[in-house]
Amino acid sequence: MSEEVYPLKALLVIDVQHGIVDYKDFSQEIQKIKEVILDFKNQKLPVIFMKHFDSNEESPLHSSHPGSEIYEPLKHYADYVLVKRTQSSFFQTELEQTLKELSVDHLFIVGFETEFCCLFTAIAAFDRGYKVTFIEDATGTINTDQDYEIPGLDIRDFVGTVLHWSGNIEVLDFEEYVEIYRN
């Protein structure tokens, strides 16, 4: 008799690298990310870190720069570390193959560059048939409302609202995540 494989949840931790985390005070986001990581570790569920390598040699995320390294206090939690070179964690990476090998069907997303890497990855995951849970306040960005010339813009809330309104991606804040998913 063959052993039945049950679909799994997995946590995707996007771009938690020194070149971003050291940019400004992300202590609240890091704390929430760490708590979600610990929940997944306690449930023996996979924790996958995505590491972004920028092609611009001046970027702190260029592979030759120390800023491209995973944030030291969290890196030992990674079950897998995969490299990406675009905003999507799926485009020309090993992520989809890794998720298939693990029988993952539900992907939780936390990490950095909310409006780029987290957003693109959430949409790409949905497009590939995964159930997606986006933990809005366990994401962060170096950008501000001034960068977008939209006074008062809350980037995380805007991205979370767009994803939520799609009707395809579950968007939660950390407290909702705890209520629903913490064992």
N, C-alpha and C positions, 0 to 999 in steps of 0.2 A: 504494500500500500504506500503510495507516495505521500510525502508530508505536504499538507496544505499551507500555502503562503498567504498570510493576511496582509492587506494593505496597511501601510504605515504612514504616520505623520513624520515630517522632518522639519527641522528649523534651518532656514537659510539666513546666515549672518553676512550682510553685504558691506564690503569696503570699510570694515572697522580697522583702519590702518592709521599709523602715526601721522601721516601726511594730512589726514582729515581730523582725527581726534585731537591732535595737538594744536589745531588752528584756533580754537576758542573753547570756552567752558561747555563741554558736553557731559558733565557729570551726571545730570538727571537721566539723559538718554542712555548712557553707559550703564547706570545702575539698573534700569529697566531691562536693557538687553541682557545683562548678566543674570537677572532673575529668571528671564525666559529660558536662557541657556541652562540654568540649574534645574528648572522644571523638566526640560527635555532629557538632561543627563540622569535625573532621578528616575525617569520613566524608561531609561535605556533606549531612547529614541535618537536617531542620528542628528548630529549638529554639523552642518556644512558651512564653512567659511568661504566666501568669495573674496579674492584678492584682485584688485584692479591694477593693471600695469598700463600706464599712459605712455604713448609713443613720443611725446614731447620730452626731450632730455632735460629740460629745465623744471619739469613738474616734480613735486615731491612724491608723486606716485610712479615715477619712472623706475623700472626694475633695478637700476644702479643706485638709487637714492635710498637712504635708510628710512625715509618716510613711507616707503612702499611696504614695509614690514607690518604684519598683523600687530595690533595693539597688545603690547606685552602682557598686561594683567589678564587678558582673555584668551590668548592664543593656545594655551594648553587644554582648553575645552574642545578644541576642534577635532572631530573625528575625521574630517576630510578638509583639505585646503585646495581649492581649485582656482585657476587663474582665468581672468577675463580681460579683454582689451576694449570692450565697448560697454555701453550702459546696460545692455541685457546680459544677465548671467547665463543665458542659454546660447547666445550667438557664438558659434565656433569655440565652445567649451566642452568639457566632459560632464557637465551637470546633468543633462538629460539621461545619459547612459548610466551615471551613478544612481540617479533616482530610480531608474528601471531595475537596476541590479538589486536595489534595496526594497523593491515593491512599494515605493512611496506613491500615495495618491492624494495626499493633503500636505501642502507646503505652507509653512508659516514664514513670514518675511519681517525681518528687523534689519537695522543697519543705517548706512549713510548715503547721502545725496538722495533724499526723499524724492525730489521731483525729477530725477534722472534715473539712477540705477535701481532704486527700489520700485518706482513706478513702472519702468520698462520691463523689469523682471516679473512683476505681478501680472502684467498684461500678457507677457510671453508665456508664463506658466498656465494661465487660464486658457490661452489659445492652444496649448498642448494637452488640455484635458484634466489638469490638476484642479482640485479644490484649493482655493487660495485664501489664507487669512493674513491680512495686513495689519500689523499692530502699530497704529499711527504714531503714538507718542514714544515708541521704541525705535523711531527713526529720527534722523536729524540731517541738517544741511548747513554748509558753510555760507550759503547765500541768504540774503535778506530781502525784505520788501523794497529796499532802495536799489538793489541789483536789478530788480524787475520793474522799477519805476512805478510801483503800485503801492502807494502809502497804505499802511495797515494790513498788508497781505500776510496772512499766516500760512506759510507754504505747506506745512504738514497738514493743516486742516483742509486747505484747498485740495491737495492731492487725495486725501482721505475721502473727501466729499465726492470728488469726481469718480473715484473707484467704487464707492458705495452706491452712487446713483446709477452706475452701470448695471447694478442688479446681479453681477456675476462674481464679485469679489467681496468676501466678508471683511469689513473694516471695523476694528475694535480699538478702543483705547486700552491701556494696560490694565486698568481696574476691571473692565469687561472681560478681558482675556482671563484674568485670575478667577472671576466668577464662573466662567463657562468651562475653562480647560484645566485649571489647577486641580490636581487630585489631592 
